[in-house]
Amino acid sequence: MRMCADAAKPSAERFRYSDPVTGLYRIGKEEGAKVFGRGLSANIVRSVLMSKVAPLRTGVRDKTLTMSKDVSQIAP
């Protein structure tokens, strides 16, 4: 994420990572290992919700398709 957003920052505030490996090394060295876990809980919650909600949405759509007389009238 940092490498993608780096170009939008002013020149003085850019990280200037040459590649992902160098970026990970510098982040660990300059900010510590704890920074790699930041945002982890939010991503776990999001992934759990998405993995539980997506099958439900698919099941509702499939049920609607099987109950319909004219399948061509239902938008995907």
mmCIF file as gemmi writes it, N, C-alpha and C atoms, coordinates in Angstrom:
data_model
loop_
_atom_site.group_PDB
_atom_site.id
_atom_site.type_symbol
_atom_site.label_atom_id
_atom_site.label_alt_id
_atom_site.label_comp_id
_atom_site.label_asym_id
_atom_site.label_entity_id
_atom_site.label_seq_id
_atom_site.pdbx_PDB_ins_code
_atom_site.Cartn_x
_atom_site.Cartn_y
_atom_site.Cartn_z
_atom_site.occupancy
_atom_site.B_iso_or_equiv
_atom_site.pdbx_formal_charge
_atom_site.auth_seq_id
_atom_site.auth_asym_id
_atom_site.pdbx_PDB_model_num
ATOM 1 N N . MET Axp A 1 ? 0.829 -1.188 0 1 0 ? 1 A 1
ATOM 2 C CA . MET Axp A 1 ? 0 0 0 1 0 ? 1 A 1
ATOM 3 C C . MET Axp A 1 ? 0.872 1.249 0 1 0 ? 1 A 1
ATOM 4 N N . ARG Axp A 2 ? 1.919 1.213 0.784 1 0 ? 2 A 1
ATOM 5 C CA . ARG Axp A 2 ? 2.782 2.394 0.851 1 0 ? 2 A 1
ATOM 6 C C . ARG Axp A 2 ? 3.433 2.696 -0.481 1 0 ? 2 A 1
ATOM 7 N N . MET Axp A 3 ? 3.832 1.66 -1.194 1 0 ? 3 A 1
ATOM 8 C CA . MET Axp A 3 ? 4.502 1.89 -2.475 1 0 ? 3 A 1
ATOM 9 C C . MET Axp A 3 ? 3.537 2.49 -3.494 1 0 ? 3 A 1
ATOM 10 N N . CYS Axp A 4 ? 2.273 2.111 -3.432 1 0 ? 4 A 1
ATOM 11 C CA . CYS Axp A 4 ? 1.279 2.647 -4.363 1 0 ? 4 A 1
ATOM 12 C C . CYS Axp A 4 ? 0.952 4.1 -4.05 1 0 ? 4 A 1
ATOM 13 N N . ALA Axp A 5 ? 0.866 4.421 -2.764 1 0 ? 5 A 1
ATOM 14 C CA . ALA Axp A 5 ? 0.474 5.767 -2.34 1 0 ? 5 A 1
ATOM 15 C C . ALA Axp A 5 ? 1.649 6.74 -2.315 1 0 ? 5 A 1
ATOM 16 N N . ASP Axp A 6 ? 2.835 6.249 -2.496 1 0 ? 6 A 1
ATOM 17 C CA . ASP Axp A 6 ? 4.028 7.094 -2.382 1 0 ? 6 A 1
ATOM 18 C C . ASP Axp A 6 ? 4.06 8.209 -3.424 1 0 ? 6 A 1
ATOM 19 N N . ALA Axp A 7 ? 3.609 7.939 -4.611 1 0 ? 7 A 1
ATOM 20 C CA . ALA Axp A 7 ? 3.664 8.937 -5.688 1 0 ? 7 A 1
ATOM 21 C C . ALA Axp A 7 ? 2.737 10.121 -5.422 1 0 ? 7 A 1
ATOM 22 N N . ALA Axp A 8 ? 1.699 9.928 -4.617 1 0 ? 8 A 1
ATOM 23 C CA . ALA Axp A 8 ? 0.749 11.004 -4.343 1 0 ? 8 A 1
ATOM 24 C C . ALA Axp A 8 ? 1.261 11.975 -3.279 1 0 ? 8 A 1
ATOM 25 N N . LYS Axp A 9 ? 2.295 11.59 -2.564 1 0 ? 9 A 1
ATOM 26 C CA . LYS Axp A 9 ? 2.82 12.443 -1.497 1 0 ? 9 A 1
ATOM 27 C C . LYS Axp A 9 ? 3.776 13.487 -2.062 1 0 ? 9 A 1
ATOM 28 N N . PRO Axp A 10 ? 3.951 14.575 -1.326 1 0 ? 10 A 1
ATOM 29 C CA . PRO Axp A 10 ? 4.975 15.55 -1.729 1 0 ? 10 A 1
ATOM 30 C C . PRO Axp A 10 ? 6.359 14.896 -1.703 1 0 ? 10 A 1
ATOM 31 N N . SER Axp A 11 ? 7.261 15.4 -2.474 1 0 ? 11 A 1
ATOM 32 C CA . SER Axp A 11 ? 8.585 14.802 -2.625 1 0 ? 11 A 1
ATOM 33 C C . SER Axp A 11 ? 9.31 14.608 -1.291 1 0 ? 11 A 1
ATOM 34 N N . ALA Axp A 12 ? 9.165 15.544 -0.372 1 0 ? 12 A 1
ATOM 35 C CA . ALA Axp A 12 ? 9.866 15.459 0.911 1 0 ? 12 A 1
ATOM 36 C C . ALA Axp A 12 ? 9.32 14.356 1.817 1 0 ? 12 A 1
ATOM 37 N N . GLU Axp A 13 ? 8.064 13.942 1.602 1 0 ? 13 A 1
ATOM 38 C CA . GLU Axp A 13 ? 7.424 12.948 2.469 1 0 ? 13 A 1
ATOM 39 C C . GLU Axp A 13 ? 7.441 11.53 1.905 1 0 ? 13 A 1
ATOM 40 N N . ARG Axp A 14 ? 8.011 11.325 0.742 1 0 ? 14 A 1
ATOM 41 C CA . ARG Axp A 14 ? 8 10.009 0.105 1 0 ? 14 A 1
ATOM 42 C C . ARG Axp A 14 ? 8.97 9.049 0.787 1 0 ? 14 A 1
ATOM 43 N N . PHE Axp A 15 ? 8.611 7.759 0.786 1 0 ? 15 A 1
ATOM 44 C CA . PHE Axp A 15 ? 9.461 6.731 1.386 1 0 ? 15 A 1
ATOM 45 C C . PHE Axp A 15 ? 10.577 6.305 0.442 1 0 ? 15 A 1
ATOM 46 N N . ARG Axp A 16 ? 10.32 6.323 -0.852 1 0 ? 16 A 1
ATOM 47 C CA . ARG Axp A 16 ? 11.27 5.966 -1.892 1 0 ? 16 A 1
ATOM 48 C C . ARG Axp A 16 ? 11.838 4.54 -1.724 1 0 ? 16 A 1
ATOM 49 N N . TYR Axp A 17 ? 10.952 3.575 -1.593 1 0 ? 17 A 1
ATOM 50 C CA . TYR Axp A 17 ? 11.38 2.181 -1.544 1 0 ? 17 A 1
ATOM 51 C C . TYR Axp A 17 ? 11.729 1.748 -2.961 1 0 ? 17 A 1
ATOM 52 N N . SER Axp A 18 ? 12.867 1.099 -3.131 1 0 ? 18 A 1
ATOM 53 C CA . SER Axp A 18 ? 13.273 0.677 -4.475 1 0 ? 18 A 1
ATOM 54 C C . SER Axp A 18 ? 12.537 -0.58 -4.929 1 0 ? 18 A 1
ATOM 55 N N . ASP Axp A 19 ? 12.154 -1.436 -3.976 1 0 ? 19 A 1
ATOM 56 C CA . ASP Axp A 19 ? 11.408 -2.647 -4.289 1 0 ? 19 A 1
ATOM 57 C C . ASP Axp A 19 ? 10.696 -3.126 -3.024 1 0 ? 19 A 1
ATOM 58 N N . PRO Axp A 20 ? 9.785 -4.093 -3.132 1 0 ? 20 A 1
ATOM 59 C CA . PRO Axp A 20 ? 9.027 -4.539 -1.955 1 0 ? 20 A 1
ATOM 60 C C . PRO Axp A 20 ? 9.883 -5.111 -0.825 1 0 ? 20 A 1
ATOM 61 N N . VAL Axp A 21 ? 10.925 -5.843 -1.17 1 0 ? 21 A 1
ATOM 62 C CA . VAL Axp A 21 ? 11.781 -6.436 -0.131 1 0 ? 21 A 1
ATOM 63 C C . VAL Axp A 21 ? 12.486 -5.342 0.663 1 0 ? 21 A 1
ATOM 64 N N . THR Axp A 22 ? 13.014 -4.357 -0.025 1 0 ? 22 A 1
ATOM 65 C CA . THR Axp A 22 ? 13.661 -3.236 0.65 1 0 ? 22 A 1
ATOM 66 C C . THR Axp A 22 ? 12.652 -2.483 1.507 1 0 ? 22 A 1
ATOM 67 N N . GLY Axp A 23 ? 11.454 -2.32 1.008 1 0 ? 23 A 1
ATOM 68 C CA . GLY Axp A 23 ? 10.406 -1.642 1.773 1 0 ? 23 A 1
ATOM 69 C C . GLY Axp A 23 ? 10.074 -2.377 3.055 1 0 ? 23 A 1
ATOM 70 N N . LEU Axp A 24 ? 9.894 -3.688 2.979 1 0 ? 24 A 1
ATOM 71 C CA . LEU Axp A 24 ? 9.616 -4.478 4.182 1 0 ? 24 A 1
ATOM 72 C C . LEU Axp A 24 ? 10.775 -4.415 5.174 1 0 ? 24 A 1
ATOM 73 N N . TYR Axp A 25 ? 11.977 -4.483 4.667 1 0 ? 25 A 1
ATOM 74 C CA . TYR Axp A 25 ? 13.156 -4.411 5.538 1 0 ? 25 A 1
ATOM 75 C C . TYR Axp A 25 ? 13.223 -3.066 6.263 1 0 ? 25 A 1
ATOM 76 N N . ARG Axp A 26 ? 13.037 -1.989 5.495 1 0 ? 26 A 1
ATOM 77 C CA . ARG Axp A 26 ? 13.119 -0.654 6.111 1 0 ? 26 A 1
ATOM 78 C C . ARG Axp A 26 ? 11.996 -0.41 7.104 1 0 ? 26 A 1
ATOM 79 N N . ILE Axp A 27 ? 10.78 -0.882 6.793 1 0 ? 27 A 1
ATOM 80 C CA . ILE Axp A 27 ? 9.651 -0.713 7.711 1 0 ? 27 A 1
ATOM 81 C C . ILE Axp A 27 ? 9.955 -1.431 9.022 1 0 ? 27 A 1
ATOM 82 N N . GLY Axp A 28 ? 10.438 -2.67 8.935 1 0 ? 28 A 1
ATOM 83 C CA . GLY Axp A 28 ? 10.779 -3.428 10.137 1 0 ? 28 A 1
ATOM 84 C C . GLY Axp A 28 ? 11.892 -2.783 10.932 1 0 ? 28 A 1
ATOM 85 N N . LYS Axp A 29 ? 12.888 -2.259 10.24 1 0 ? 29 A 1
ATOM 86 C CA . LYS Axp A 29 ? 14.041 -1.64 10.908 1 0 ? 29 A 1
ATOM 87 C C . LYS Axp A 29 ? 13.682 -0.298 11.53 1 0 ? 29 A 1
ATOM 88 N N . GLU Axp A 30 ? 12.949 0.53 10.81 1 0 ? 30 A 1
ATOM 89 C CA . GLU Axp A 30 ? 12.663 1.89 11.267 1 0 ? 30 A 1
ATOM 90 C C . GLU Axp A 30 ? 11.47 1.969 12.224 1 0 ? 30 A 1
ATOM 91 N N . GLU Axp A 31 ? 10.456 1.117 12.025 1 0 ? 31 A 1
ATOM 92 C CA . GLU Axp A 31 ? 9.236 1.233 12.821 1 0 ? 31 A 1
ATOM 93 C C . GLU Axp A 31 ? 9.003 0.063 13.764 1 0 ? 31 A 1
ATOM 94 N N . GLY Axp A 32 ? 9.751 -1.002 13.605 1 0 ? 32 A 1
ATOM 95 C CA . GLY Axp A 32 ? 9.599 -2.161 14.479 1 0 ? 32 A 1
ATOM 96 C C . GLY Axp A 32 ? 8.666 -3.21 13.899 1 0 ? 32 A 1
ATOM 97 N N . ALA Axp A 33 ? 8.754 -4.422 14.442 1 0 ? 33 A 1
ATOM 98 C CA . ALA Axp A 33 ? 7.983 -5.548 13.918 1 0 ? 33 A 1
ATOM 99 C C . ALA Axp A 33 ? 6.489 -5.422 14.212 1 0 ? 33 A 1
ATOM 100 N N . LYS Axp A 34 ? 6.11 -4.693 15.256 1 0 ? 34 A 1
ATOM 101 C CA . LYS Axp A 34 ? 4.697 -4.564 15.612 1 0 ? 34 A 1
ATOM 102 C C . LYS Axp A 34 ? 3.875 -3.889 14.518 1 0 ? 34 A 1
ATOM 103 N N . VAL Axp A 35 ? 4.503 -3.081 13.718 1 0 ? 35 A 1
ATOM 104 C CA . VAL Axp A 35 ? 3.768 -2.347 12.681 1 0 ? 35 A 1
ATOM 105 C C . VAL Axp A 35 ? 3.174 -3.288 11.632 1 0 ? 35 A 1
ATOM 106 N N . PHE Axp A 36 ? 3.75 -4.489 11.472 1 0 ? 36 A 1
ATOM 107 C CA . PHE Axp A 36 ? 3.225 -5.435 10.491 1 0 ? 36 A 1
ATOM 108 C C . PHE Axp A 36 ? 1.87 -6 10.914 1 0 ? 36 A 1
ATOM 109 N N . GLY Axp A 37 ? 1.559 -5.951 12.199 1 0 ? 37 A 1
ATOM 110 C CA . GLY Axp A 37 ? 0.277 -6.44 12.69 1 0 ? 37 A 1
ATOM 111 C C . GLY Axp A 37 ? -0.801 -5.38 12.756 1 0 ? 37 A 1
ATOM 112 N N . ARG Axp A 38 ? -0.437 -4.138 12.475 1 0 ? 38 A 1
ATOM 113 C CA . ARG Axp A 38 ? -1.417 -3.049 12.535 1 0 ? 38 A 1
ATOM 114 C C . ARG Axp A 38 ? -2.469 -3.238 11.445 1 0 ? 38 A 1
ATOM 115 N N . GLY Axp A 39 ? -3.724 -3.163 11.83 1 0 ? 39 A 1
ATOM 116 C CA . GLY Axp A 39 ? -4.824 -3.341 10.886 1 0 ? 39 A 1
ATOM 117 C C . GLY Axp A 39 ? -5.201 -4.794 10.663 1 0 ? 39 A 1
ATOM 118 N N . LEU Axp A 40 ? -4.5 -5.693 11.338 1 0 ? 40 A 1
ATOM 119 C CA . LEU Axp A 40 ? -4.762 -7.112 11.152 1 0 ? 40 A 1
ATOM 120 C C . LEU Axp A 40 ? -6.158 -7.507 11.624 1 0 ? 40 A 1
ATOM 121 N N . SER Axp A 41 ? -6.578 -6.998 12.771 1 0 ? 41 A 1
ATOM 122 C CA . SER Axp A 41 ? -7.895 -7.365 13.295 1 0 ? 41 A 1
ATOM 123 C C . SER Axp A 41 ? -9.02 -6.893 12.369 1 0 ? 41 A 1
ATOM 124 N N . ALA Axp A 42 ? -8.887 -5.709 11.822 1 0 ? 42 A 1
ATOM 125 C CA . ALA Axp A 42 ? -9.91 -5.202 10.898 1 0 ? 42 A 1
ATOM 126 C C . ALA Axp A 42 ? -9.987 -6.068 9.642 1 0 ? 42 A 1
ATOM 127 N N . ASN Axp A 43 ? -8.855 -6.492 9.133 1 0 ? 43 A 1
ATOM 128 C CA . ASN Axp A 43 ? -8.845 -7.343 7.939 1 0 ? 43 A 1
ATOM 129 C C . ASN Axp A 43 ? -9.404 -8.731 8.231 1 0 ? 43 A 1
ATOM 130 N N . ILE Axp A 44 ? -9.147 -9.251 9.427 1 0 ? 44 A 1
ATOM 131 C CA . ILE Axp A 44 ? -9.696 -10.557 9.787 1 0 ? 44 A 1
ATOM 132 C C . ILE Axp A 44 ? -11.216 -10.487 9.868 1 0 ? 44 A 1
ATOM 133 N N . VAL Axp A 45 ? -11.735 -9.453 10.515 1 0 ? 45 A 1
ATOM 134 C CA . VAL Axp A 45 ? -13.186 -9.284 10.621 1 0 ? 45 A 1
ATOM 135 C C . VAL Axp A 45 ? -13.806 -9.142 9.245 1 0 ? 45 A 1
ATOM 136 N N . ARG Axp A 46 ? -13.203 -8.348 8.39 1 0 ? 46 A 1
ATOM 137 C CA . ARG Axp A 46 ? -13.717 -8.152 7.035 1 0 ? 46 A 1
ATOM 138 C C . ARG Axp A 46 ? -13.725 -9.466 6.256 1 0 ? 46 A 1
ATOM 139 N N . SER Axp A 47 ? -12.66 -10.234 6.343 1 0 ? 47 A 1
ATOM 140 C CA . SER Axp A 47 ? -12.6 -11.482 5.59 1 0 ? 47 A 1
ATOM 141 C C . SER Axp A 47 ? -13.607 -12.515 6.11 1 0 ? 47 A 1
ATOM 142 N N . VAL Axp A 48 ? -13.811 -12.556 7.429 1 0 ? 48 A 1
ATOM 143 C CA . VAL Axp A 48 ? -14.801 -13.477 7.984 1 0 ? 48 A 1
ATOM 144 C C . VAL Axp A 48 ? -16.194 -13.081 7.518 1 0 ? 48 A 1
ATOM 145 N N . LEU Axp A 49 ? -16.507 -11.813 7.588 1 0 ? 49 A 1
ATOM 146 C CA . LEU Axp A 49 ? -17.826 -11.358 7.141 1 0 ? 49 A 1
ATOM 147 C C . LEU Axp A 49 ? -18.043 -11.639 5.657 1 0 ? 49 A 1
ATOM 148 N N . MET Axp A 50 ? -17.036 -11.372 4.854 1 0 ? 50 A 1
ATOM 149 C CA . MET Axp A 50 ? -17.181 -11.594 3.412 1 0 ? 50 A 1
ATOM 150 C C . MET Axp A 50 ? -17.321 -13.075 3.091 1 0 ? 50 A 1
ATOM 151 N N . SER Axp A 51 ? -16.629 -13.929 3.841 1 0 ? 51 A 1
ATOM 152 C CA . SER Axp A 51 ? -16.73 -15.357 3.555 1 0 ? 51 A 1
ATOM 153 C C . SER Axp A 51 ? -18.068 -15.921 4.008 1 0 ? 51 A 1
ATOM 154 N N . LYS Axp A 52 ? -18.733 -15.274 4.963 1 0 ? 52 A 1
ATOM 155 C CA . LYS Axp A 52 ? -20.04 -15.731 5.426 1 0 ? 52 A 1
ATOM 156 C C . LYS Axp A 52 ? -21.184 -15.124 4.616 1 0 ? 52 A 1
ATOM 157 N N . VAL Axp A 53 ? -21.024 -13.895 4.158 1 0 ? 53 A 1
ATOM 158 C CA . VAL Axp A 53 ? -22.089 -13.193 3.452 1 0 ? 53 A 1
ATOM 159 C C . VAL Axp A 53 ? -22.147 -13.589 1.978 1 0 ? 53 A 1
ATOM 160 N N . ALA Axp A 54 ? -21.021 -13.782 1.332 1 0 ? 54 A 1
ATOM 161 C CA . ALA Axp A 54 ? -20.996 -14.095 -0.098 1 0 ? 54 A 1
ATOM 162 C C . ALA Axp A 54 ? -21.776 -15.365 -0.433 1 0 ? 54 A 1
ATOM 163 N N . PRO Axp A 55 ? -21.603 -16.471 0.307 1 0 ? 55 A 1
ATOM 164 C CA . PRO Axp A 55 ? -22.416 -17.662 -0.021 1 0 ? 55 A 1
ATOM 165 C C . PRO Axp A 55 ? -23.912 -17.428 0.182 1 0 ? 55 A 1
ATOM 166 N N . LEU Axp A 56 ? -24.264 -16.618 1.154 1 0 ? 56 A 1
ATOM 167 C CA . LEU Axp A 56 ? -25.686 -16.331 1.387 1 0 ? 56 A 1
ATOM 168 C C . LEU Axp A 56 ? -26.279 -15.58 0.205 1 0 ? 56 A 1
ATOM 169 N N . ARG Axp A 57 ? -25.539 -14.592 -0.293 1 0 ? 57 A 1
ATOM 170 C CA . ARG Axp A 57 ? -26.026 -13.825 -1.436 1 0 ? 57 A 1
ATOM 171 C C . ARG Axp A 57 ? -26.151 -14.699 -2.672 1 0 ? 57 A 1
ATOM 172 N N . THR Axp A 58 ? -25.209 -15.589 -2.891 1 0 ? 58 A 1
ATOM 173 C CA . THR Axp A 58 ? -25.255 -16.488 -4.039 1 0 ? 58 A 1
ATOM 174 C C . THR Axp A 58 ? -26.44 -17.431 -3.92 1 0 ? 58 A 1
ATOM 175 N N . GLY Axp A 59 ? -26.688 -17.948 -2.718 1 0 ? 59 A 1
ATOM 176 C CA . GLY Axp A 59 ? -27.808 -18.856 -2.51 1 0 ? 59 A 1
ATOM 177 C C . GLY Axp A 59 ? -29.14 -18.189 -2.773 1 0 ? 59 A 1
ATOM 178 N N . VAL Axp A 60 ? -29.288 -16.941 -2.375 1 0 ? 60 A 1
ATOM 179 C CA . VAL Axp A 60 ? -30.538 -16.209 -2.617 1 0 ? 60 A 1
ATOM 180 C C . VAL Axp A 60 ? -30.738 -16.015 -4.115 1 0 ? 60 A 1
ATOM 181 N N . ARG Axp A 61 ? -29.689 -15.664 -4.823 1 0 ? 61 A 1
ATOM 182 C CA . ARG Axp A 61 ? -29.81 -15.462 -6.261 1 0 ? 61 A 1
ATOM 183 C C . ARG Axp A 61 ? -30.152 -16.768 -6.975 1 0 ? 61 A 1
ATOM 184 N N . ASP Axp A 62 ? -29.518 -17.881 -6.565 1 0 ? 62 A 1
ATOM 185 C CA . ASP Axp A 62 ? -29.805 -19.172 -7.19 1 0 ? 62 A 1
ATOM 186 C C . ASP Axp A 62 ? -31.245 -19.598 -6.93 1 0 ? 62 A 1
ATOM 187 N N . LYS Axp A 63 ? -31.713 -19.344 -5.718 1 0 ? 63 A 1
ATOM 188 C CA . LYS Axp A 63 ? -33.089 -19.707 -5.37 1 0 ? 63 A 1
ATOM 189 C C . LYS Axp A 63 ? -34.069 -18.881 -6.207 1 0 ? 63 A 1
ATOM 190 N N . THR Axp A 64 ? -33.759 -17.604 -6.404 1 0 ? 64 A 1
ATOM 191 C CA . THR Axp A 64 ? -34.607 -16.742 -7.217 1 0 ? 64 A 1
ATOM 192 C C . THR Axp A 64 ? -34.64 -17.228 -8.657 1 0 ? 64 A 1
ATOM 193 N N . LEU Axp A 65 ? -33.5 -17.662 -9.167 1 0 ? 65 A 1
ATOM 194 C CA . LEU Axp A 65 ? -33.436 -18.149 -10.542 1 0 ? 65 A 1
ATOM 195 C C . LEU Axp A 65 ? -34.261 -19.42 -10.726 1 0 ? 65 A 1
ATOM 196 N N . THR Axp A 66 ? -34.22 -20.317 -9.752 1 0 ? 66 A 1
ATOM 197 C CA . THR Axp A 66 ? -34.954 -21.57 -9.9 1 0 ? 66 A 1
ATOM 198 C C . THR Axp A 66 ? -36.454 -21.374 -9.73 1 0 ? 66 A 1
ATOM 199 N N . MET Axp A 67 ? -36.855 -20.348 -8.973 1 0 ? 67 A 1
ATOM 200 C CA . MET Axp A 67 ? -38.274 -20.099 -8.752 1 0 ? 67 A 1
ATOM 201 C C . MET Axp A 67 ? -38.897 -19.316 -9.902 1 0 ? 67 A 1
ATOM 202 N N . SER Axp A 68 ? -38.082 -18.646 -10.678 1 0 ? 68 A 1
ATOM 203 C CA . SER Axp A 68 ? -38.58 -17.798 -11.757 1 0 ? 68 A 1
ATOM 204 C C . SER Axp A 68 ? -39.029 -18.615 -12.956 1 0 ? 68 A 1
ATOM 205 N N . LYS Axp A 69 ? -40.09 -18.142 -13.634 1 0 ? 69 A 1
ATOM 206 C CA . LYS Axp A 69 ? -40.567 -18.818 -14.85 1 0 ? 69 A 1
ATOM 207 C C . LYS Axp A 69 ? -39.71 -18.447 -16.043 1 0 ? 69 A 1
ATOM 208 N N . ASP Axp A 70 ? -39.294 -17.158 -16.077 1 0 ? 70 A 1
ATOM 209 C CA . ASP Axp A 70 ? -38.498 -16.678 -17.209 1 0 ? 70 A 1
ATOM 210 C C . ASP Axp A 70 ? -37.161 -16.173 -16.671 1 0 ? 70 A 1
ATOM 211 N N . VAL Axp A 71 ? -36.121 -16.985 -16.759 1 0 ? 71 A 1
ATOM 212 C CA . VAL Axp A 71 ? -34.816 -16.674 -16.206 1 0 ? 71 A 1
ATOM 213 C C . VAL Axp A 71 ? -34.187 -15.476 -16.919 1 0 ? 71 A 1
ATOM 214 N N . SER Axp A 72 ? -34.52 -15.222 -18.147 1 0 ? 72 A 1
ATOM 215 C CA . SER Axp A 72 ? -33.912 -14.129 -18.897 1 0 ? 72 A 1
ATOM 216 C C . SER Axp A 72 ? -34.327 -12.757 -18.356 1 0 ? 72 A 1
ATOM 217 N N . GLN Axp A 73 ? -35.366 -12.669 -17.554 1 0 ? 73 A 1
ATOM 218 C CA . GLN Axp A 73 ? -35.829 -11.399 -16.998 1 0 ? 73 A 1
ATOM 219 C C . GLN Axp A 73 ? -35.066 -10.997 -15.735 1 0 ? 73 A 1
ATOM 220 N N . ILE Axp A 74 ? -34.28 -11.889 -15.162 1 0 ? 74 A 1
ATOM 221 C CA . ILE Axp A 74 ? -33.563 -11.595 -13.918 1 0 ? 74 A 1
ATOM 222 C C . ILE Axp A 74 ? -32.176 -11.088 -14.234 1 0 ? 74 A 1
ATOM 223 N N . ALA Axp A 75 ? -31.846 -9.956 -13.674 1 0 ? 75 A 1
ATOM 224 C CA . ALA Axp A 75 ? -30.515 -9.377 -13.883 1 0 ? 75 A 1
ATOM 225 C C . ALA Axp A 75 ? -29.504 -10.17 -13.075 1 0 ? 75 A 1
ATOM 226 N N . PRO Axp A 76 ? -28.273 -10.338 -13.588 1 0 ? 76 A 1
ATOM 227 C CA . PRO Axp A 76 ? -27.233 -11.075 -12.853 1 0 ? 76 A 1
ATOM 228 C C . PRO Axp A 76 ? -26.774 -10.347 -11.618 1 0 ? 76 A 1
